[in-house]
Amino acid sequence: MNHAEDSKEISPHVVKDELLASGRWVKLEKTTYVDPAGNTRIWETVRRTTRQADTDADGVGIIALLKRTLHKDCVVMVKQFRPPTGRYTLEFPAGLIDEGESAETAALRELKEETGYKGEVVGITPVTCLDPGLSNCTTQIVTVNINGDEMENINPTQQLGDGEFVEVILLPLDEFQTKIDELLKKEEILVDAKVYIFAMGMVQAFFKPRELPVLKQ
């Protein structure tokens, strides 16, 4: 008997999702799926209830670079209290995509609301997952340049909603990881994983360029 012919290749797949609990922003589901060995298994899955029908991304994260004459280029960061962690966090500005918005439009809106800065989109990633072992949440990272010499960006005014308390922090790009590490020593704060990975990449780019793989655009 030919074992290759006798065996069938199994493609892992989800069989069904059953609702366990639902809130205003998220829901918890029991996911029944088949693994690559053909076994039926159970997973607990968190899903947002806010994803718009015309997009595969829940929201955007914004890497905003503030450029000013006679100043170092700075990354615009936000610090805010996050109830799930019980602590303040250091993050890129971010937010959900509203109905009818593109990721680029959402990024510029969220940047203006959270930081007061007006910028120009210069790049955007494909849809990427955030925590695939826990949820189906997705994001697109949008890179934005800010002309800090423009009048509206000299003294930017936040446009925060009710219950939003966001502190804007500017960190020099060429000292990004160093400044984050200094902040961690001073404050009991958590850093978003995306932020720290970006910081590590900046260290490679500035100080060890030969060790950083060059990716084609």
Secondary structure by P-SEA (a helix, b strand, c coil): ccccccbbbbbbbbcccccccccccbbbbbccccccccccbbbbbbbbccccccccccbbbbbbbbbbccccbbbbbbbbbbccccbbbbbcccccccccccaaaaaaaaaaaaccbbbbbcccccccccccccccbbbbbbbbbbcccccccccccccccccbbbbbbbbbccaaaaaaaaaaacccccccaaaaaaaaaaaaacccccccccccc
